[in-house]
């Protein structure tokens, strides 16, 4: 990450969250969904370039046994500059400082993102476990 960027520990606003998810190619979320979910964030970081929020990441979970890394998003114009790695490093440092030994941390790796997450100790769960999902309509 270069000096052009500042990483701060804070949950994104609803508008930034919805915008960054869409810009980074993640599934869109409505402001209503974001407004209900964001207050339940355990750890979060944002990457700023000047006054603009260009990246984010969050950890959600029960605060004890289970955590999930989610919403890792960087605007395409700012990708390839180590921002995803900086986001993950900050989230993992926060988890290591606060989670109890034995806590289970999971994530879903889209596309080639598994390479980034492997650098932080994440390993595929298949074939023992298979991630499953459902989008409620």
C-alpha positions in Angstrom: 0.0 0.0 0.0 1.4 3.4 -1.0 1.4 6.7 0.9 -1.6 7.8 -1.3 -3.8 5.6 0.9 -4.9 5.7 4.6 -6.3 2.6 6.3 -8.7 3.3 9.2 -10.5 1.1 11.6 -14.2 1.9 11.1 -17.3 0.4 9.6 -18.2 1.9 6.3 -21.3 4.1 5.9 -24.4 2.5 4.2 -23.7 4.4 1.0 -20.0 3.5 0.9 -20.8 -0.1 1.6 -23.4 -0.4 -1.1 -21.2 1.5 -3.6 -18.0 -0.5 -3.0 -19.7 -3.8 -3.2 -21.2 -2.9 -6.6 -18.0 -1.4 -7.9 -15.9 -4.4 -6.8 -18.3 -6.8 -8.5 -19.8 -8.3 -5.3 -23.5 -9.0 -5.1 -25.5 -5.8 -4.6 -27.1 -5.0 -1.3 -30.0 -2.6 -0.7 -29.6 0.2 1.8 -32.1 -1.5 4.0 -30.1 -4.7 4.2 -26.9 -2.8 4.8 -28.5 -0.7 7.5 -29.5 -3.7 9.4 -26.3 -5.6 8.9 -23.5 -3.0 9.3 -24.2 -2.3 13.0 -23.4 -6.0 13.7 -19.9 -5.6 12.5 -17.2 -7.0 14.9 -14.2 -5.5 13.1 -14.0 -3.3 10.0 -11.5 -1.3 8.0 -11.7 1.2 5.3 -9.1 2.4 2.8 -9.2 6.1 1.9 -7.6 7.8 -1.0 -8.0 11.5 0.0 -11.7 11.9 0.9 -12.8 8.9 -1.1 -13.4 5.4 0.4 -11.9 3.0 -2.1 -11.7 -0.2 -0.1 -13.2 -2.0 2.8 -13.4 -5.3 4.7 -15.4 -6.6 7.7 -15.5 -9.4 10.2 -18.9 -10.6 11.4 -19.8 -13.4 13.8 -20.9 -14.3 17.3 -17.9 -12.7 19.0 -16.8 -16.0 20.5 -16.6 -19.3 18.6 -17.3 -18.2 15.0 -16.2 -15.4 12.8 -16.5 -14.7 9.1 -14.3 -12.4 7.0 -16.6 -10.7 4.5 -17.1 -7.7 2.2 -13.4 -7.4 1.1 -13.8 -4.9 -1.7 -11.5 -2.6 -3.6 -12.5 -0.3 -6.4 -11.1 -1.6 -9.7 -9.1 1.5 -10.3 -7.2 1.0 -7.1 -6.6 -2.8 -7.3 -3.2 -4.2 -7.7 -1.7 -1.8 -5.2 -1.7 -4.1 -2.1 -4.9 -2.7 -0.7 -6.6 -6.1 -0.3 -3.5 -7.4 1.5 -3.6 -4.4 3.8 -7.3 -4.8 4.6 -6.7 -8.5 5.4 -3.7 -7.8 7.5 -5.6 -5.3 9.6 -8.6 -7.6 10.0 -6.5 -10.6 11.0 -4.5 -8.5 13.5 -7.7 -7.3 15.1 -9.0 -10.9 15.2 -5.7 -12.2 16.7 -5.9 -9.5 19.4 -9.5 -10.1 20.4 -10.7 -13.7 19.5 -10.2 -16.5 22.0 -8.0 -19.5 21.1 -10.0 -22.1 19.2 -12.2 -19.6 17.4 -13.2 -20.6 13.9 -12.7 -18.0 11.1 -14.1 -18.7 7.7 -14.6 -16.9 4.4 -15.8 -17.4 0.9 -13.1 -16.8 -1.7 -14.4 -15.5 -5.0 -12.3 -16.2 -8.1 -8.6 -15.9 -7.6 -9.0 -14.2 -4.2 -8.1 -17.6 -2.6 -4.5 -16.7 -3.4 -4.7 -13.6 -1.2 -6.4 -15.5 1.7 -4.0 -18.4 1.5 -1.3 -15.8 2.5 -3.1 -15.3 5.7 -3.3 -19.0 6.6 -6.7 -19.8 5.1 -7.0 -23.3 3.5 -9.8 -24.9 1.4 -12.2 -26.9 3.4 -13.2 -29.2 0.6 -13.6 -32.1 0.3 -14.3 -32.5 4.0 -16.6 -29.5 4.0 -18.3 -27.7 1.2 -19.5 -24.1 1.5 -23.1 -23.6 0.7 -25.2 -20.5 0.3 -28.8 -19.3 -0.4 -30.0 -15.8 -1.3 -33.4 -15.2 0.2 -36.0 -13.5 -2.1 
